[in-house]
Amino acid sequence: MNQKQTSTIPSRNEVPKEDTWNLSKLFESDQAWSEGLEDFTSRISKISTFKGTLGSSASALHACLSYLTDLEILGERLGYYAQLRYSEDAGDSVNQERVSRFMQAASAATTARSFVDPEIQAIDSATLEQFMGDPLLRDYTVYLSRLLRMKPHILSEAEERLLGMQMEANQTAQKAFSSLTDVDFDFGTVDTPEGPKPLSQSSLSSFLMNPNRSIREAAYRQFYKVFDSHKNTIATLYAGSVHLDTYQARVRNFDSSRAAALFPDNVPEAVYDNLIATVSEHLPLLHRYYRLRKNILGCEAYQMFDNYVPLISDVSANHTYTEAVDVISDALKPLGDEYVDTLRDGLLGGWVDKYENKGKRSGAFSAGSFVGDPYILMNYKEDVLRDVFTLAHEGGHSMHSWYSSQSNPFPHYDYTIFEAEVASTFNEQLLLKYLLDHATEDRMRAYLINKHIDDILATLFRQTMFAEFEHLTHTMNESGQPLTVDSLRATYRGLLEKYFGPDVTIDPESDLEGLRIPHFYRAFYVYKYATGISAAISLSQRVLEGSAGERSEYFNFLKSGGSRFPIESLQVAGVDMSSPEPIRRAMTVFEQRIGELEKLSESLR
């Protein structure tokens, strides 16, 4: 069943089962989940029996780590099920309670195992190296090596226990922001020629792509009016999240929040700085594009709500969900039958929760676990071409998870987000090439080129702007400067002016955008989108232009899971993200696309 955009958003219980994901690989039912939670909770008390034994022998260390692994696999199943059900309908009190019950149990487990890392780190280096050479600990060598690297930032057993007890409370700002913006906010409806249509965080993008400028403006101003009426609350929540980041970094003896965030992936802070510097260097290209948009649209004053409307507005880009899967399957054929068949079966089977419903989390994500399917949340809309790309993007994440879980033991199957954004945007590059190759008219080519430019803009330029905002706000907090509504908005407005340039009018409410980005509650995450698309452009060109060897190297990357640090993993695949060169290559593609659009737009006016 294909869900059409209607005047009402269905409740969760009105969504056909075939349009929802099948979580049975995690748990067959809510009751089975509750029984699993009881089992998980009953196992926690045994953790303490391993205390004081870890340095006695390799077998004793293995016994503890093996027990914890089994518990963590069960915990991952419990956590994914609870979070996925919550994302279906955050307003459902049962879903809320389930997440809370899991967080309490997970916090208790974290507290109970707080002695493990300090006790392992207390083993003298020669003895631990001897242990790591024992075949019993083969699956744990990556974990143990990384644990030793974290030694300067691991605290005493008592301190680690206290930090573990804070885990649930630390989610408050993020959960409150999500409940407020995804559940409590009522954005109303927007009048259209077809009648009033509901405005939501998910449907906003569709309104902003509407060729009718008055509809775009009405949706934009109505949307941000709701945020304006709650700006003090949201600013307080975000400031609280930043304060927590600073606290945790200082407690663990890091120089800054950013240093703490980048350390686990072994990403030098220079990579972050190089990204911002290289993108800033190329901002004249972005300003050139906005100037082109202003001229094509014929706007006397080009405004923020004009940023997303396609410049070629009379090209049909509608795809039913099944049609989108067909297109994606054809586009990804260069990756081989196993990849395509597995992904297609998943997209048409039980991996995907397809359409919007009341209380459902906005946007999209992939949630790949060791035991369950690599689930995908969508809010798919047939008239938004970006949603086809989003489905391909999330499919890239899910296939990365599929290969990682198939190829690695649990202790290091989970890859980093830095790597994840490569696999997802790689798929988007192949989809774009396929659509361009099959475009038979200049107008369609112009439409797709416009789409590609907008994707690079959204993923490389925009996410770098977000990354710069995060760095600025955390630096402000760490230097003692208060984070208030005014200081946050002023900081964000300065970045809007820098990135959008002189040809774009920054509306008074536009800087409220800095208060509505959910990724900001996972600090220093968004820069990975920008590095990801840069790596993906390089790797997709390498695979498409190369031989079976280049494809094999790409699959070695997908299968590596968390066995390497991300920069090393990408070097194996053929791209060096410690250098600004991949970002510069992406900028070359961006400039090429602008030139192509400039030429095509002259003939199509």
PATOR-298066 format. One record per residue (C-alpha): x, y, z; residue in three letters. Coordinates in steps of 0.2 Angstrom, whole numbers, padded with zeros to 4 digits, always signed. Layout:
// PATOR-298066
XYZALA;...
***
This chain:
// PATOR-298066
+0000+0000+0000MET;+0007+0017-0005ASN;+0003+0031+0007GLN;-0002+0047-0002LYS;+0000+0064+0005GLN;-0017+0068+0013THR;-0024+0082+0024SER;-0022+0071+0039THR;-0007+0061+0047ILE;-0013+0044+0052PRO;-0011+0037+0070SER;+0001+0023+0072ARG;-0013+0010+0074ASN;-0020+0016+0057GLU;-0004+0011+0047VAL;-0005-0005+0037PRO;+0007-0018+0044LYS;+0015-0020+0027GLU;+0021-0002+0028ASP;+0030-0005+0045THR;+0046-0014+0050TRP;+0047-0032+0057ASN;+0056-0032+0073LEU;+0054-0050+0077SER;+0072-0054+0075LYS;+0075-0043+0090LEU;+0059-0049+0100PHE;+0043-0057+0094GLU;+0032-0046+0105SER;+0032-0033+0118ASP;+0029-0047+0131GLN;+0045-0056+0124ALA;+0054-0040+0126TRP;+0049-0039+0145SER;+0055-0056+0148GLU;+0071-0052+0140GLY;+0073-0037+0151LEU;+0070-0048+0166GLU;+0083-0060+0160ASP;+0095-0045+0157PHE;+0092-0038+0174THR;+0094-0055+0183SER;+0112-0057+0175ARG;+0118-0041+0181ILE;+0122-0047+0199SER;+0135-0060+0193LYS;+0146-0047+0185ILE;+0153-0043+0203SER;+0159-0061+0204THR;+0173-0057+0192PHE;+0180-0043+0202LYS;+0198-0045+0207GLY;+0201-0060+0195THR;+0205-0051+0178LEU;+0223-0051+0180GLY;+0225-0069+0186SER;+0225-0077+0169SER;+0220-0076+0151ALA;+0206-0088+0154SER;+0199-0078+0169ALA;+0199-0062+0158LEU;+0191-0072+0144HIS;+0177-0078+0156ALA;+0173-0061+0161CYS;+0173-0053+0144LEU;+0163-0068+0137SER;+0150-0066+0150TYR;+0149-0047+0147LEU;+0148-0050+0128THR;+0133-0061+0130ASP;+0125-0048+0141LEU;+0129-0034+0129GLU;+0121-0043+0114ILE;+0105-0045+0124LEU;+0106-0027+0130GLY;+0109-0021+0112GLU;+0093-0031+0107ARG;+0083-0024+0121LEU;+0089-0006+0118GLY;+0086-0006+0099TYR;+0069-0013+0101TYR;+0064+0000+0114ALA;+0071+0014+0104GLN;+0063+0008+0088LEU;+0046+0007+0096ARG;+0049+0024+0104TYR;+0053+0031+0087SER;+0037+0024+0080GLU;+0027+0035+0091ASP;+0035+0045+0105ALA;+0019+0051+0112GLY;+0014+0033+0117ASP;+0016+0031+0136SER;+0020+0013+0134VAL;+0034+0016+0122ASN;+0041+0030+0134GLN;+0040+0018+0149GLU;+0049+0004+0139ARG;+0064+0016+0135VAL;+0064+0021+0153SER;+0064+0003+0160ARG;+0078-0001+0148PHE;+0089+0014+0152MET;+0087+0010+0171GLN;+0093-0008+0168ALA;+0107-0002+0156ALA;+0113+0010+0169SER;+0113-0003+0182ALA;+0123-0014+0171ALA;+0135+0000+0167THR;+0137+0003+0185THR;+0140-0015+0189ALA;+0154-0017+0176ARG;+0162+0000+0181SER;+0177-0010+0189PHE;+0181-0019+0173VAL;+0191-0006+0163ASP;+0201+0001+0177PRO;+0205-0017+0183GLU;+0211-0022+0165ILE;+0221-0006+0164GLN;+0229-0010+0181ALA;+0237-0026+0173ILE;+0255-0023+0169ASP;+0259-0021+0151SER;+0269-0037+0148ALA;+0256-0048+0156THR;+0242-0040+0146LEU;+0252-0042+0130GLU;+0255-0061+0135GLN;+0236-0063+0138PHE;+0232-0054+0121MET;+0242-0068+0112GLY;+0231-0081+0119ASP;+0219-0088+0106PRO;+0205-0087+0119LEU;+0206-0068+0118LEU;+0207-0067+0099ARG;+0190-0058+0098ASP;+0195-0046+0111TYR;+0212-0039+0105THR;+0204-0024+0096VAL;+0194-0020+0112TYR;+0209-0022+0123LEU;+0221-0012+0112SER;+0209+0003+0112ARG;+0206+0001+0131LEU;+0224+0003+0134LEU;+0224+0019+0123ARG;+0210+0026+0134MET;+0220+0023+0150LYS;+0224+0042+0153PRO;+0205+0045+0152HIS;+0198+0031+0163ILE;+0195+0035+0181LEU;+0195+0025+0197SER;+0182+0012+0200GLU;+0172+0023+0212ALA;+0172+0037+0199GLU;+0168+0026+0185GLU;+0153+0019+0195ARG;+0147+0037+0198LEU;+0148+0041+0180LEU;+0138+0025+0176GLY;+0124+0030+0187MET;+0122+0046+0178GLN;+0119+0038+0161MET;+0100+0039+0161GLU;+0100+0057+0168ALA;+0112+0062+0155ASN;+0098+0059+0142GLN;+0086+0072+0149THR;+0090+0087+0137ALA;+0090+0076+0121GLN;+0074+0067+0126LYS;+0065+0083+0131ALA;+0070+0092+0115PHE;+0063+0077+0105SER;+0047+0076+0115SER;+0044+0095+0113LEU;+0048+0096+0095THR;+0042+0079+0088ASP;+0027+0077+0099VAL;+0021+0093+0108ASP;+0023+0105+0094PHE;+0008+0108+0083ASP;+0013+0117+0067PHE;-0005+0117+0060GLY;-0009+0117+0042THR;-0004+0127+0027VAL;-0017+0132+0014ASP;-0014+0125-0004THR;-0024+0125-0020PRO;-0028+0107-0015GLU;-0034+0112+0002GLY;-0026+0113+0019PRO;-0011+0101+0022LYS;-0003+0097+0038PRO;+0014+0106+0042LEU;+0026+0095+0052SER;+0045+0093+0054GLN;+0044+0079+0040SER;+0032+0089+0028SER;+0042+0105+0029LEU;+0054+0100+0016SER;+0040+0096+0004SER;+0032+0113+0006PHE;+0049+0122+0004LEU;+0051+0113-0013MET;+0034+0119-0019ASN;+0035+0130-0034PRO;+0022+0142-0027ASN;+0033+0155-0017ARG;+0018+0161-0006SER;+0016+0143+0000ILE;+0035+0141+0004ARG;+0035+0158+0013GLU;+0019+0153+0023ALA;+0026+0136+0028ALA;+0043+0143+0033TYR;+0036+0158+0044ARG;+0023+0147+0052GLN;+0035+0133+0056PHE;+0048+0145+0064TYR;+0034+0155+0073LYS;+0032+0139+0084VAL;+0050+0138+0088PHE;+0051+0157+0092ASP;+0037+0154+0105SER;+0048+0141+0114HIS;+0065+0148+0110LYS;+0070+0151+0128ASN;+0066+0133+0133THR;+0075+0126+0118ILE;+0090+0137+0121ALA;+0091+0131+0139THR;+0090+0113+0134LEU;+0104+0115+0121TYR;+0115+0125+0133ALA;+0112+0110+0146GLY;+0118+0098+0133SER;+0134+0108+0129VAL;+0137+0110+0148HIS;+0136+0091+0150LEU;+0149+0089+0135ASP;+0161+0101+0144THR;+0158+0092+0161TYR;+0162+0075+0154GLN;+0177+0080+0144ALA;+0185+0089+0159ARG;+0181+0074+0171VAL;+0190+0063+0158ARG;+0205+0074+0157ASN;+0203+0080+0139PHE;+0208+0098+0134ASP;+0191+0101+0126SER;+0174+0094+0122SER;+0180+0092+0104ARG;+0196+0083+0109ALA;+0185+0071+0119ALA;+0173+0068+0105ALA;+0187+0064+0092LEU;+0198+0054+0103PHE;+0189+0037+0102PRO;+0190+0037+0083ASP;+0208+0043+0084ASN;+0204+0057+0072VAL;+0216+0072+0074PRO;+0208+0089+0078GLU;+0217+0095+0062ALA;+0205+0085+0052VAL;+0191+0095+0059TYR;+0200+0111+0057ASP;+0205+0107+0039ASN;+0187+0103+0034LEU;+0181+0120+0040ILE;+0196+0129+0032ALA;+0195+0120+0016THR;+0176+0123+0014VAL;+0178+0142+0020SER;+0191+0143+0006GLU;+0178+0138-0007HIS;+0163+0148-0001LEU;+0164+0159-0016PRO;+0158+0144-0026LEU;+0143+0143-0014LEU;+0139+0161-0016HIS;+0140+0159-0035ARG;+0127+0146-0034TYR;+0115+0156-0024TYR;+0118+0170-0036ARG;+0113+0158-0050LEU;+0097+0153-0040ARG;+0092+0171-0038LYS;+0094+0174-0056ASN;+0084+0159-0062ILE;+0070+0161-0050LEU;+0069+0179-0054GLY;+0068+0184-0035CYS;+0071+0203-0032GLU;+0075+0197-0014ALA;+0081+0179-0013TYR;+0076+0173+0005GLN;+0079+0158+0015MET;+0063+0149+0010PHE;+0069+0150-0008ASP;+0084+0138-0005ASN;+0076+0121-0008TYR;+0064+0124-0022VAL;+0070+0115-0038PRO;+0076+0127-0051LEU;+0068+0116-0064ILE;+0051+0115-0058SER;+0041+0107-0071ASP;+0049+0090-0071VAL;+0040+0075-0064SER;+0050+0067-0050ALA;+0037+0056-0042ASN;+0041+0038-0037HIS;+0030+0026-0027THR;+0040+0017-0013TYR;+0041+0001-0024THR;+0047+0011-0039GLU;+0060+0019-0028ALA;+0067+0002-0023VAL;+0067-0003-0042ASP;+0078+0012-0046VAL;+0090+0010-0032ILE;+0092-0008-0036SER;+0097-0004-0054ASP;+0108+0010-0049ALA;+0118-0001-0037LEU;+0121-0015-0049LYS;+0140-0010-0050PRO;+0141-0017-0033LEU;+0136-0035-0038GLY;+0122-0047-0035ASP;+0124-0051-0017GLU;+0124-0033-0012TYR;+0109-0028-0023VAL;+0098-0044-0019ASP;+0101-0042+0000THR;+0097-0024+0000LEU;+0081-0026-0011ARG;+0074-0040-0001ASP;+0077-0030+0015GLY;+0069-0014+0008LEU;+0053-0024+0002LEU;+0053-0035+0017GLY;+0054-0031+0035GLY;+0068-0018+0036TRP;+0059-0002+0033VAL;+0046+0008+0043ASP;+0040+0018+0027LYS;+0028+0032+0030TYR;+0024+0046+0043GLU;+0012+0044+0057ASN;+0008+0055+0072LYS;+0021+0055+0085GLY;+0034+0046+0074LYS;+0052+0053+0074ARG;+0055+0065+0060SER;+0068+0062+0046GLY;+0076+0045+0043ALA;+0089+0033+0051PHE;+0097+0016+0049SER;+0098+0006+0065ALA;+0109-0009+0062GLY;+0113-0022+0076SER;+0122-0038+0078PHE;+0107-0049+0079VAL;+0092-0040+0072GLY;+0090-0034+0054ASP;+0098-0017+0049PRO;+0081-0007+0051TYR;+0077+0009+0042ILE;+0065+0023+0048LEU;+0058+0033+0034MET;+0045+0046+0032ASN;+0044+0043+0013TYR;+0034+0055+0002LYS;+0032+0051-0016GLU;+0033+0069-0023ASP;+0050+0072-0015VAL;+0065+0065-0025LEU;+0076+0068-0010ARG;+0067+0054-0002ASP;+0073+0041-0015VAL;+0091+0047-0012PHE;+0087+0046+0007THR;+0081+0028+0005LEU;+0097+0024-0005ALA;+0107+0033+0009HIS;+0100+0023+0023GLU;+0101+0007+0013GLY;+0120+0011+0012GLY;+0121+0012+0031HIS;+0111-0004+0033SER;+0121-0014+0020MET;+0137-0008+0029HIS;+0129-0015+0045SER;+0125-0031+0037TRP;+0142-0034+0030TYR;+0150-0029+0047SER;+0139-0041+0057SER;+0142-0055+0045GLN;+0161-0053+0045SER;+0166-0049+0063ASN;+0163-0055+0081PRO;+0152-0044+0092PHE;+0166-0035+0102PRO;+0172-0025+0086HIS;+0158-0027+0073TYR;+0151-0010+0076ASP;+0159+0003+0064TYR;+0161+0022+0068THR;+0149+0035+0062ILE;+0164+0043+0053PHE;+0165+0027+0042GLU;+0146+0025+0041ALA;+0143+0042+0031GLU;+0155+0035+0018VAL;+0144+0020+0014ALA;+0128+0029+0014SER;+0133+0044+0003THR;+0143+0032-0009PHE;+0126+0024-0013ASN;+0119+0042-0017GLU;+0133+0045-0029GLN;+0129+0029-0039LEU;+0110+0033-0039LEU;+0114+0051-0046LEU;+0125+0044-0060LYS;+0112+0031-0064TYR;+0098+0044-0065LEU;+0109+0056-0076LEU;+0114+0042-0087ASP;+0096+0038-0090HIS;+0090+0056-0092ALA;+0084+0058-0110THR;+0080+0077-0110GLU;+0090+0092-0105ASP;+0077+0098-0093ARG;+0078+0082-0083MET;+0097+0083-0084ARG;+0096+0100-0077ALA;+0084+0095-0063TYR;+0096+0081-0058LEU;+0112+0092-0059ILE;+0102+0104-0048ASN;+0098+0090-0036LYS;+0117+0085-0035HIS;+0122+0102-0032ILE;+0110+0104-0018ASP;+0115+0087-0010ASP;+0133+0092-0010ILE;+0128+0109-0003LEU;+0117+0100+0011ALA;+0130+0087+0015THR;+0147+0096+0013LEU;+0144+0115+0015PHE;+0129+0115+0027ARG;+0135+0101+0038GLN;+0152+0110+0039THR;+0142+0126+0045MET;+0134+0115+0058PHE;+0151+0109+0063ALA;+0158+0126+0065GLU;+0143+0131+0075PHE;+0146+0117+0087GLU;+0164+0121+0089HIS;+0160+0139+0092LEU;+0147+0136+0105THR;+0157+0123+0115HIS;+0172+0135+0114THR;+0161+0149+0121MET;+0155+0138+0135ASN;+0173+0132+0139GLU;+0179+0150+0140SER;+0165+0155+0152GLY;+0154+0164+0140GLN;+0135+0161+0144PRO;+0125+0152+0131LEU;+0109+0162+0130THR;+0095+0164+0117VAL;+0103+0180+0111ASP;+0121+0173+0110SER;+0116+0157+0101LEU;+0106+0166+0088ARG;+0120+0179+0085ALA;+0133+0165+0083THR;+0121+0156+0071TYR;+0117+0172+0061ARG;+0135+0176+0059GLY;+0138+0159+0051LEU;+0122+0161+0040LEU;+0129+0177+0033GLU;+0146+0169+0030LYS;+0140+0154+0021TYR;+0125+0161+0011PHE;+0134+0177+0006GLY;+0128+0194+0000PRO;+0114+0188-0012ASP;+0103+0180+0001VAL;+0092+0189+0013THR;+0093+0182+0030ILE;+0076+0184+0038ASP;+0074+0188+0056PRO;+0068+0171+0061GLU;+0081+0162+0051SER;+0094+0160+0065ASP;+0081+0150+0075LEU;+0087+0136+0064GLU;+0102+0134+0076GLY;+0089+0129+0090LEU;+0080+0115+0080ARG;+0094+0103+0074ILE;+0093+0087+0083PRO;+0110+0081+0079HIS;+0117+0095+0090PHE;+0112+0085+0105TYR;+0126+0072+0099ARG;+0140+0085+0099ALA;+0153+0084+0085PHE;+0144+0072+0075TYR;+0139+0082+0059VAL;+0156+0085+0053TYR;+0156+0066+0048LYS;+0143+0070+0035TYR;+0155+0082+0026ALA;+0170+0071+0027THR;+0159+0056+0022GLY;+0153+0064+0006ILE;+0170+0069+0002SER;+0177+0051+0004ALA;+0161+0044-0005ALA;+0164+0055-0021ILE;+0182+0049-0022SER;+0178+0031-0019LEU;+0163+0030-0030SER;+0173+0037-0044GLN;+0187+0025-0040ARG;+0175+0010-0040VAL;+0166+0015-0056LEU;+0181+0019-0066GLU;+0192+0005-0059GLY;+0192-0014-0060SER;+0186-0028-0049ALA;+0201-0024-0038GLY;+0194-0007-0033GLU;+0177-0014-0029ARG;+0185-0028-0019SER;+0194-0015-0009GLU;+0178-0006-0006TYR;+0170-0022+0001PHE;+0185-0025+0012ASN;+0181-0008+0019PHE;+0162-0013+0022LEU;+0167-0029+0030LYS;+0180-0022+0042SER;+0167-0016+0055GLY;+0176-0008+0069GLY;+0192-0018+0067SER;+0202-0002+0062ARG;+0202+0016+0066PHE;+0191+0025+0053PRO;+0205+0035+0044ILE;+0216+0019+0043GLU;+0200+0010+0036SER;+0197+0022+0023LEU;+0215+0022+0018GLN;+0214+0004+0015VAL;+0198+0008+0004ALA;+0209+0020-0006GLY;+0206+0038+0001VAL;+0216+0048+0014ASP;+0205+0059+0025MET;+0220+0065+0035SER;+0223+0076+0019SER;+0211+0090+0013PRO;+0213+0083-0005GLU;+0196+0073-0004PRO;+0187+0089+0001ILE;+0195+0098-0013ARG;+0190+0085-0026ARG;+0172+0086-0020ALA;+0174+0105-0023MET;+0180+0102-0040THR;+0164+0091-0043VAL;+0153+0105-0036PHE;+0161+0118-0047GLU;+0159+0107-0062GLN;+0140+0104-0058ARG;+0137+0123-0056ILE;+0145+0126-0073GLY;+0134+0112-0081GLU;+0119+0120-0073LEU;+0123+0137-0079GLU;+0125+0131-0097LYS;+0109+0121-0096LEU;+0099+0135-0088SER;+0103+0147-0102GLU;+0095+0135-0115SER;+0080+0131-0104LEU;+0074+0148-0099ARG;
***
